[in-house]
Amino acid sequence: MVLTDRVKRFFGKKKSATEAASIPLKIVPRDEHSVSRSQISDAALKVLYRLNNAGYEAYLVGGGVRDTLLGLNPKDFDVATNATPEQVNNLFRNSRLIGRRFKLVHVVFGREVIEVATFRAPHSDADSPKQASQGEQGMILRDNVYGNKDEDALRRDFTVNALYYSVADFTVHAYAGGWDDLQARRLRMIGDPETRYREDPVRMLRAVRFAAKLGFTLEKATEAPIRELAPLLEQIPPARLFEEVLKLILNGEAVSTLNLLRDYRLFHALFPMAAQAMDQDEYALKLVTNTMTNTDARIRAGKSVTPYFFLAALLWPRVRELQAELEANGEPAYPAMQQAADRALAHQIRTTAIPKRLSIPMREIWELQLRLLKTRSRRTKELLSHPRFRAAYDFLLLRNESGEDLAEYCEFWTQMQEQYPVEPRSERSSSDDQPSDDRAPKRRRPRRNNSNRRR
């Protein structure tokens, strides 16, 4: 396989042109792999066949192929093609162009979205700033240089993601040793790892997520630069880091993910207050670990998970500390809690954004911790019907389990629920692509009574 000069330059100074040119392509025939069209969504097949019938190359690519080969159920299916985003958009009436930094197309089939990306190529000096640009430290700011399938494969992050499935002949095209790495359950970066992490520091989070989720081992050269380059995550917009946090925690392996994030010094870049508390306080570490354990158990049992709960647990040690400081200075308990929540959230959103649809219920859980300690109040029974009571009660149990002496209160509220059962409200799991049920319903305007109108 002959590679272009662009591809050779892409591999960085640590790999010679000879080494880059020797990277193989393995084509796996249908009888040697487990991918079947019956495992691919109808929407993805429609996109693949329509692009093929229109004269374009189109392949199922990346995680959808990887997970299917591993016997997992992919969450979504992505397509790569030589058609430009504009050509794809013109071909599908149910599509929309998105992105500037990395332009692609979303083809919408009801609630399922098929992401279609045009083959990318390595950057060159001849590319205009509208096509490609990089920051001073090497981070890619714009990436709209189009190429062919071979070039696109070498632009992907890990070898096990450089897998392409063709509906034309049902073969799997595995680049850069990705097929062998998949069999060995090994995660290896394509190209020079340091250069690739500098291009997009989020790749370090993806390395951790794949290692935890798939049970893969990070290849030595791939993991070597991570600890040193972890501070590069500070360059990533907080909103994008929030999306990555949801993927990290909601993959069913939150405990393993947390341990790897801390080991590679990435957790501090995401949650600096929580990381500092966990390093200094055994209670904080146990609280967060127990939260992640419970999150994994719920996901494996097919139950919903509300992100605001584990976010509330991550920040709680710092909120509790700030509240104690304010109370020591004479501030009453409730105002102290509100100010502590304000400060903790204001500090957190500088690194990882937390939308109001999650921060509001987080505040409610924290504030209810004070009310749950007042067991002699006349309004204890009313508290059972509070929309956030169940989450606050579970949070109280979590605190007790993690080392706080709250057994008396946990027992009281357990008995109260048995004595005065309240029909629980259904609570959907919030996520980055779902509308939250925490929003207040819109009020309807009262109908005008026409009988009283002046004639």
C-alpha positions as CSV (number, residue, x, y, z in Angstrom):
1,M,0.0,0.0,0.0
2,V,1.5,3.4,-1.0
3,L,0.8,6.3,1.2
4,T,0.9,10.0,0.3
5,D,3.4,12.5,1.6
6,R,0.5,14.0,3.7
7,V,0.1,10.6,5.5
8,K,3.8,10.2,6.1
9,R,4.0,13.7,7.6
10,F,1.0,12.9,9.8
11,F,2.9,10.2,11.8
12,G,5.3,12.8,13.3
13,K,9.0,12.9,13.9
14,K,9.0,9.7,16.0
15,K,8.1,7.5,13.0
16,S,10.0,7.5,9.8
17,A,8.5,7.5,6.3
18,T,9.5,3.8,5.9
19,E,7.7,2.8,9.1
20,A,4.6,4.8,8.1
21,A,4.5,3.3,4.6
22,S,4.6,-0.2,6.0
23,I,1.4,0.1,8.0
24,P,-0.9,-2.7,6.6
25,L,-4.5,-3.0,5.4
26,K,-6.1,-6.3,6.2
27,I,-9.3,-7.2,4.4
28,V,-11.3,-9.8,6.3
29,P,-13.8,-11.8,4.2
30,R,-17.3,-12.5,5.3
31,D,-16.6,-16.1,6.5
32,E,-13.9,-14.9,8.8
33,H,-15.7,-12.2,10.8
34,S,-19.0,-12.1,12.8
35,V,-20.5,-8.9,11.5
36,S,-23.9,-9.4,9.9
37,R,-26.5,-7.0,8.4
38,S,-29.0,-8.4,10.9
39,Q,-27.0,-6.8,13.7
40,I,-27.0,-3.4,12.0
41,S,-29.9,-1.0,12.4
42,D,-32.2,-0.5,9.4
43,A,-31.5,3.2,9.4
44,A,-27.8,2.6,9.0
45,L,-28.4,0.1,6.2
46,K,-30.6,2.6,4.4
47,V,-27.9,5.3,4.5
48,L,-25.2,2.8,3.4
49,Y,-27.2,1.5,0.4
50,R,-28.5,4.9,-0.7
51,L,-24.9,6.3,-0.8
52,N,-23.7,3.2,-2.6
53,N,-26.5,3.4,-5.1
54,A,-25.7,7.0,-5.8
55,G,-22.2,6.1,-6.8
56,Y,-20.4,6.9,-3.6
57,E,-18.2,4.8,-1.3
58,A,-19.8,4.2,2.1
59,Y,-18.8,2.1,5.0
60,L,-20.0,1.4,8.5
61,V,-17.0,2.5,10.6
62,G,-15.5,2.7,14.1
63,G,-17.3,1.7,17.3
64,G,-20.2,0.1,15.6
65,V,-17.9,-2.4,13.8
66,R,-15.6,-2.8,16.8
67,D,-18.4,-3.6,19.3
68,T,-20.2,-5.9,16.9
69,L,-17.0,-7.9,16.4
70,L,-16.6,-8.1,20.2
71,G,-20.2,-9.4,20.6
72,L,-21.5,-6.2,22.2
73,N,-24.6,-4.2,21.2
74,P,-23.4,-0.9,19.7
75,K,-25.1,2.2,21.0
76,D,-25.1,3.8,17.6
77,F,-23.8,3.4,14.1
78,D,-21.5,5.8,12.2
79,V,-20.9,5.9,8.4
80,A,-17.9,7.2,6.5
81,T,-18.1,8.1,2.8
82,N,-16.2,9.9,0.0
83,A,-19.3,12.1,-0.6
84,T,-18.9,15.6,0.8
85,P,-21.2,16.8,3.6
86,E,-23.1,18.9,1.1
87,Q,-23.6,15.9,-1.3
88,V,-24.8,13.8,1.6
89,N,-27.2,16.5,2.7
90,N,-28.6,16.8,-0.8
91,L,-29.1,13.0,-1.0
92,F,-31.2,12.7,2.3
93,R,-34.2,15.0,2.9
94,N,-34.2,13.9,6.5
95,S,-30.6,15.2,7.2
96,R,-28.9,18.3,8.5
97,L,-25.4,19.7,8.3
98,I,-23.7,20.2,11.6
99,G,-20.4,21.4,12.9
100,R,-17.8,23.9,11.8
101,R,-14.6,22.5,13.4
102,F,-15.5,19.1,12.0
103,K,-18.3,19.3,9.5
104,L,-20.5,16.3,9.1
105,V,-24.2,15.2,8.5
106,H,-26.8,13.8,10.8
107,V,-29.4,11.7,9.0
108,V,-32.5,11.5,11.3
109,F,-34.8,8.5,11.4
110,G,-37.3,9.2,14.2
111,R,-35.2,9.0,17.4
112,E,-32.3,7.4,15.7
113,V,-29.5,9.5,14.2
114,I,-26.9,8.2,11.8
115,E,-23.8,10.3,11.8
116,V,-22.2,10.5,8.3
117,A,-18.6,11.9,8.0
118,T,-16.6,12.5,4.9
119,F,-13.2,10.7,4.6
120,R,-10.6,13.0,6.2
121,A,-7.0,13.5,5.1
122,P,-3.9,14.7,7.0
123,H,-3.3,18.5,6.9
124,S,-0.8,20.1,4.7
125,D,0.6,23.6,4.2
126,A,-1.5,24.0,1.1
127,D,-4.8,23.8,3.1
128,S,-6.6,27.1,3.8
129,P,-7.5,28.2,7.3
130,K,-11.1,27.4,6.5
131,Q,-10.2,23.8,5.9
132,A,-7.6,23.1,8.6
133,S,-6.0,25.0,11.5
134,Q,-4.1,24.1,14.7
135,G,-3.4,25.9,17.9
136,E,0.0,26.8,19.2
137,Q,0.3,23.5,21.2
138,G,-0.9,21.4,18.3
139,M,-4.6,21.1,19.0
140,I,-6.8,20.8,15.9
141,L,-9.1,23.8,15.7
142,R,-10.6,23.0,12.3
143,D,-10.5,19.7,10.4
144,N,-12.3,19.7,7.1
145,V,-9.6,18.4,4.7
146,Y,-11.2,15.6,2.7
147,G,-9.3,12.6,1.3
148,N,-9.8,8.9,0.6
149,K,-10.5,5.8,2.8
150,D,-6.8,5.0,3.4
151,E,-6.1,8.5,4.5
152,D,-9.2,8.6,6.6
153,A,-8.3,5.4,8.4
154,L,-4.9,6.9,9.5
155,R,-6.7,10.0,10.8
156,R,-8.6,7.9,13.3
157,D,-7.5,7.7,16.9
158,F,-7.0,4.0,17.8
159,T,-6.3,1.0,15.6
160,V,-9.5,-0.8,16.8
161,N,-11.5,2.1,15.5
162,A,-9.9,2.0,12.1
163,L,-12.4,-0.8,11.0
164,Y,-14.6,-0.4,8.0
165,Y,-17.5,-2.7,7.1
166,S,-18.7,-2.8,3.5
167,V,-22.3,-3.7,2.5
168,A,-21.1,-4.1,-1.0
169,D,-19.1,-7.3,-0.4
170,F,-19.6,-7.8,3.4
171,T,-15.9,-7.5,4.1
172,V,-14.2,-5.8,7.0
173,H,-11.2,-3.5,6.2
174,A,-8.9,-3.3,9.2
175,Y,-6.1,-0.7,9.1
176,A,-2.9,-0.2,11.1
177,G,-3.0,-3.6,12.7
178,G,-6.5,-3.0,14.2
179,W,-7.6,-6.6,13.6
180,D,-4.7,-8.1,15.6
181,D,-5.2,-5.5,18.3
182,L,-8.8,-6.3,18.6
183,Q,-8.0,-10.0,19.0
184,A,-5.4,-9.1,21.6
185,R,-7.8,-6.7,23.4
186,R,-5.1,-4.0,23.1
187,L,-5.7,-0.3,22.7
188,R,-3.0,1.4,20.5
189,M,-2.9,4.9,19.1
190,I,-2.4,5.3,15.3
191,G,0.6,7.5,14.7
192,D,2.7,9.3,17.3
193,P,0.6,9.3,20.6
194,E,1.9,12.6,21.9
195,T,1.1,14.3,18.6
196,R,-2.3,12.8,18.5
197,Y,-3.1,13.8,22.1
198,R,-2.0,17.3,21.4
199,E,-4.2,17.5,18.3
200,D,-7.2,16.6,20.5
201,P,-6.7,16.1,24.3
202,V,-10.1,14.5,24.6
203,R,-8.5,11.4,23.1
204,M,-6.9,10.8,26.5
205,L,-10.4,10.5,28.0
206,R,-11.5,8.2,25.1
207,A,-8.5,6.0,25.8
208,V,-9.6,5.6,29.4
209,R,-13.2,5.1,28.5
210,F,-12.4,2.3,26.0
211,A,-9.9,0.6,28.3
212,A,-12.5,0.5,31.1
213,K,-15.6,-0.3,29.0
214,L,-14.0,-3.0,26.8
215,G,-11.5,-4.3,29.3
216,F,-8.6,-3.5,27.0
217,T,-5.0,-2.9,27.9
218,L,-3.3,0.4,26.9
219,E,-0.2,-0.2,24.8
220,K,2.9,1.2,26.5
221,A,3.6,3.9,23.9
222,T,-0.1,4.9,23.9
223,E,-0.3,5.4,27.7
224,A,3.2,6.9,28.2
225,P,2.4,10.6,27.5
226,I,-1.0,10.7,29.2
227,R,0.0,11.8,32.7
228,E,2.3,14.5,31.4
229,L,-0.3,15.8,28.9
230,A,-3.3,15.6,31.2
231,P,-3.3,19.5,31.8
232,L,-4.1,19.9,28.1
233,L,-7.7,19.1,29.0
234,E,-7.9,22.7,30.4
235,Q,-8.0,23.9,26.7
236,I,-11.2,22.0,26.0
237,P,-14.5,23.9,26.3
238,P,-16.3,23.0,29.5
239,A,-19.5,22.1,27.6
240,R,-17.6,19.5,25.5
241,L,-16.0,18.0,28.7
242,F,-19.5,17.6,30.2
243,E,-20.5,15.5,27.2
244,E,-17.4,13.3,27.7
245,V,-18.1,13.0,31.5
246,L,-21.5,11.5,30.8
247,K,-20.0,9.0,28.4
248,L,-17.3,8.1,31.0
249,I,-19.7,7.6,33.9
250,L,-22.6,6.0,32.1
251,N,-20.7,3.3,30.3
252,G,-21.5,0.7,33.0
253,E,-17.8,0.6,34.2
254,A,-17.8,3.8,36.3
255,V,-15.6,2.4,39.1
256,S,-12.9,1.2,36.7
257,T,-13.1,4.4,34.8
258,L,-12.7,6.5,37.9
259,N,-9.6,4.5,39.0
260,L,-8.0,5.0,35.6
261,L,-8.8,8.7,35.5
262,R,-7.2,9.2,38.8
263,D,-4.2,7.0,37.9
264,Y,-3.5,8.9,34.7
265,R,-4.1,12.3,36.5
266,L,-7.1,13.2,34.2
267,F,-9.7,13.3,37.0
268,H,-8.2,16.5,38.4
269,A,-8.8,18.3,35.1
270,L,-12.5,17.3,35.1
271,F,-13.4,17.7,38.8
272,P,-10.6,19.6,40.6
273,M,-12.5,20.0,43.9
274,A,-13.5,16.4,44.0
275,A,-10.0,15.2,43.1
276,Q,-8.4,17.3,45.9
277,A,-11.0,16.1,48.4
278,M,-10.5,12.4,47.4
279,D,-6.7,12.8,47.7
280,Q,-7.0,14.2,51.2
281,D,-10.1,12.7,52.8
282,E,-10.9,9.0,53.0
283,Y,-14.6,9.8,53.4
284,A,-14.7,11.7,50.1
285,L,-13.0,8.8,48.3
286,K,-15.4,6.3,49.8
287,L,-18.5,8.5,48.9
288,V,-17.5,8.8,45.3
289,T,-16.5,5.1,45.0
290,N,-19.8,4.0,46.5
291,T,-21.7,6.3,44.1
292,M,-20.0,4.9,41.1
293,T,-20.6,1.3,42.3
294,N,-24.3,2.0,42.7
295,T,-24.3,3.7,39.3
296,D,-22.8,0.6,37.7
297,A,-25.2,-1.7,39.5
298,R,-28.3,0.3,38.2
299,I,-27.0,0.3,34.6
300,R,-26.4,-3.4,34.6
301,A,-29.8,-4.0,36.1
302,G,-31.4,-1.9,33.3
303,K,-32.5,0.8,35.6
304,S,-32.4,4.5,34.9
305,V,-29.5,6.7,36.1
306,T,-29.9,10.4,36.8
307,P,-26.6,12.2,36.2
308,Y,-27.4,14.9,38.7
309,F,-27.1,12.3,41.5
310,F,-23.5,11.3,40.9
311,L,-22.6,14.9,40.2
312,A,-24.1,15.9,43.5
313,A,-22.0,13.2,45.2
314,L,-18.8,14.4,43.5
315,L,-19.2,17.9,44.8
316,W,-20.7,17.2,48.2
317,P,-17.5,17.0,50.2
318,R,-16.6,20.5,49.1
319,V,-20.1,21.8,49.6
320,R,-20.2,20.4,53.1
321,E,-16.8,21.9,53.8
322,L,-17.8,25.4,52.5
323,Q,-21.1,25.2,54.5
324,A,-19.2,24.4,57.7
325,E,-16.9,27.4,57.2
326,L,-19.8,29.8,56.6
327,E,-21.7,28.5,59.7
328,A,-18.5,28.9,61.8
329,N,-18.6,32.6,60.7
330,G,-22.1,33.0,62.0
331,E,-24.1,32.2,58.9
332,P,-27.4,30.3,59.5
333,A,-27.6,26.7,58.1
334,Y,-29.8,27.3,55.1
335,P,-28.2,30.4,53.8
336,A,-24.8,28.8,54.4
337,M,-25.9,25.7,52.3
338,Q,-27.1,28.0,49.5
339,Q,-23.9,30.0,49.4
340,A,-21.8,26.9,49.5
341,A,-23.7,25.4,46.6
342,D,-23.2,28.6,44.6
343,R,-19.5,28.7,45.2
344,A,-19.0,25.0,44.4
345,L,-20.9,25.1,41.2
346,A,-19.4,28.4,40.1
347,H,-15.9,26.8,40.5
348,Q,-16.9,23.6,38.9
349,I,-18.3,25.0,35.7
350,R,-15.0,26.6,34.8
351,T,-13.7,23.2,33.9
352,T,-16.8,21.0,33.3
353,A,-20.1,22.7,32.5
354,I,-23.2,21.5,34.4
355,P,-26.5,22.6,32.7
356,K,-29.2,24.1,34.9
357,R,-31.4,21.1,34.3
358,L,-28.9,19.2,36.4
359,S,-27.6,21.9,38.8
360,I,-31.1,22.7,40.0
361,P,-31.9,19.2,41.3
362,M,-28.4,19.0,42.7
363,R,-29.1,22.0,44.8
364,E,-32.4,20.5,45.9
365,I,-30.7,17.2,47.0
366,W,-28.1,19.2,49.0
367,E,-30.7,21.5,50.7
368,L,-32.9,18.6,51.6
369,Q,-30.1,17.0,53.5
370,L,-30.7,19.7,56.2
371,R,-34.4,19.0,56.2
372,L,-33.9,15.3,56.6
373,L,-32.1,15.9,59.9
374,K,-35.2,17.6,61.4
375,T,-37.2,14.5,62.3
376,R,-39.3,16.3,64.9
377,S,-40.7,18.9,62.5
378,R,-44.4,19.0,62.0
379,R,-43.8,19.0,58.2
380,T,-41.9,15.7,58.1
381,K,-44.9,13.9,56.5
382,E,-45.1,16.6,53.8
383,L,-41.5,16.1,52.9
384,L,-42.4,12.6,51.6
385,S,-44.2,14.1,48.6
386,H,-41.4,16.4,47.6
387,P,-40.4,15.7,44.0
388,R,-36.7,15.2,45.1
389,F,-37.4,13.3,48.3
390,R,-36.4,9.9,47.1
391,A,-33.2,11.1,45.6
392,A,-32.4,13.0,48.8
393,Y,-33.2,9.9,50.9
394,D,-30.9,7.7,48.7
395,F,-28.2,10.4,49.1
396,L,-28.6,10.3,52.9
397,L,-28.2,6.5,52.8
398,L,-25.1,6.9,50.7
399,R,-23.6,9.4,53.1
400,N,-24.2,7.0,56.0
401,E,-22.7,4.1,54.1
402,S,-19.6,6.1,53.3
403,G,-18.8,7.0,56.9
404,E,-21.1,9.7,58.2
405,D,-23.0,8.8,61.4
406,L,-26.6,9.1,60.1
407,A,-28.1,5.7,60.8
408,E,-30.7,7.2,63.1
409,Y,-32.0,9.5,60.4
410,C,-31.9,6.8,57.8
411,E,-34.0,4.5,60.0
412,F,-36.5,7.2,60.7
413,W,-37.1,8.1,57.0
414,T,-37.3,4.4,56.1
415,Q,-40.0,3.9,58.7
416,M,-41.8,7.0,57.5
417,Q,-42.0,5.7,54.0
418,E,-43.3,2.4,55.2
419,Q,-45.9,4.1,57.4
420,Y,-47.0,6.7,54.8
421,P,-46.3,5.2,51.3
422,V,-46.3,7.8,48.5
423,E,-46.7,6.7,44.9
424,P,-43.2,7.4,43.4
425,R,-42.9,9.7,40.4
426,S,-41.3,8.2,37.4
427,E,-38.0,9.8,36.7
428,R,-36.3,9.4,33.4
429,S,-32.5,9.3,33.1
430,S,-31.2,12.7,31.9
431,S,-28.6,12.7,29.2
432,D,-26.9,15.1,26.8
433,D,-29.3,14.3,24.0
434,Q,-32.6,13.9,25.9
435,P,-34.9,16.7,27.1
436,S,-35.0,16.7,30.9
437,D,-38.3,16.0,32.7
438,D,-37.1,18.4,35.4
439,R,-38.3,21.4,33.4
440,A,-41.5,23.0,34.7
441,P,-44.4,22.4,32.4
442,K,-45.6,25.4,30.3
443,R,-48.7,27.0,31.7
444,R,-51.6,27.1,29.3
445,R,-53.4,30.4,29.0
446,P,-56.9,30.2,30.3
447,R,-59.6,30.1,27.6
448,R,-61.5,33.3,27.2
449,N,-65.1,33.1,28.2
450,N,-66.9,34.4,25.1
451,S,-70.2,34.5,26.9
452,N,-69.0,37.6,28.9
453,R,-67.7,39.5,25.9
454,R,-69.4,42.8,25.2
455,R,-71.5,42.7,22.1
